Amino acid sequence: MSLSLFNTVDIIEIMENAIEKMRPPEDIRDKLDLNYRIENQSIILCEVRPKFNDPKTKMEFDFAKTTFVKTTNKWRIYWMRGNLKWFPYDPEKEVDNLHEFMRIIQEDKYHCFFG
């Protein structure tokens, strides 16, 4: 089951504001940028870069994910390992809201998201 339309509007507002603060300077955004997408109960953060052999084609590289768990009313946090699989973010597996999730991503204390 995907997130409700009401929740989706709130999520978009929170994510747009948070991503805008994290994005690189405007003059390099054609070479590196940040974005997000909503898939079912999850929000996935990604880097957007040009393809190395075709700079006109953009590629997305996922690095963080949060999934809403309706039974606990919490957001679970995951990070993308080098093997391209999602792993729980052990220092803080769940948060109460998206603001906390984005705070953890921005702090990146353990260098799991931005290396």
LINGIUR-V884639 format. One record per residue. N is the residue number from 1. SS is DSSP state (helix for helix, strand for strand, loop for the rest). PSI is psi as a letter, one per 40 degrees, with the letter a starting at -180 (none if undefined). OMEGA is omega in degrees with one decimal (NA if undefined). Layout:
# LINGIUR-V884639
n: {N/N}
ss: {SS/SS}
psi: {PSI/PSI}
omega: {OMEGA/OMEGA}
This chain:
# LINGIUR-V884639
n: {1/2/3/4/5/6/7/8/9/10/11/12/13/14/15/16/17/18/19/20/21/22/23/24/25/26/27/28/29/30/31/32/33/34/35/36/37/38/39/40/41/42/43/44/45/46/47/48/49/50/51/52/53/54/55/56/57/58/59/60/61/62/63/64/65/66/67/68/69/70/71/72/73/74/75/76/77/78/79/80/81/82/83/84/85/86/87/88/89/90/91/92/93/94/95/96/97/98/99/100/101/102/103/104/105/106/107/108/109/110/111/112/113/114/115}
ss: {loop/loop/loop/loop/helix/helix/helix/helix/helix/helix/helix/helix/helix/helix/helix/helix/helix/helix/helix/helix/helix/helix/loop/loop/loop/helix/helix/helix/loop/loop/loop/loop/strand/strand/strand/strand/strand/strand/strand/loop/loop/strand/strand/strand/strand/strand/strand/strand/strand/strand/strand/loop/loop/strand/strand/strand/strand/strand/strand/strand/strand/strand/strand/strand/strand/strand/strand/strand/strand/loop/loop/loop/loop/strand/strand/strand/strand/strand/strand/strand/loop/loop/loop/loop/loop/strand/strand/strand/loop/loop/loop/loop/loop/strand/strand/loop/loop/helix/helix/helix/helix/helix/helix/helix/helix/helix/helix/loop/loop/loop/loop/loop/loop/loop/loop}
psi: {h/i/i/i/d/d/d/d/d/d/d/d/d/d/d/d/d/d/d/d/d/e/i/i/i/d/e/e/e/e/d/h/i/i/i/i/i/h/h/b/e/i/h/h/i/i/i/h/i/i/h/d/e/g/e/e/h/i/i/h/h/i/e/i/i/h/h/h/h/d/d/e/f/i/h/i/h/i/i/h/i/d/e/f/i/h/i/i/g/d/d/g/d/i/i/d/i/d/d/d/d/d/d/d/d/d/d/f/d/e/f/d/d/e/none}
omega: {-178.9/179.5/-179.1/-179.4/179.3/178.9/-177.8/178.8/177.1/-179.5/179.9/179.9/179.7/-176.6/179.4/-179.8/-178.5/-179.7/-179.4/178.8/-175.6/-173.9/177.1/178.8/-174.2/-176.4/177.4/-177.3/175.6/178.4/179.4/177.9/176.5/178.3/176.5/173.3/178.9/177.3/-178.2/-178.5/-173.4/170.7/-176.3/176.3/-178.2/169.3/177.0/-178.1/174.1/175.8/-172.0/-177.6/176.8/-173.5/178.6/179.5/179.4/177.5/177.1/178.2/-177.7/177.6/179.3/179.8/170.8/-177.9/179.7/178.0/-173.2/-176.6/179.8/-177.7/-178.8/177.4/176.1/-176.5/177.9/173.6/-176.9/178.3/-178.9/178.4/177.7/174.5/179.2/176.7/176.3/176.9/-171.2/-179.5/178.9/-172.3/-177.5/174.4/-177.3/-176.1/-177.5/176.7/177.9/177.6/-177.8/176.0/179.2/179.6/-178.1/179.0/179.1/-176.1/-174.3/176.5/177.5/-172.0/-176.5/177.0/NA}
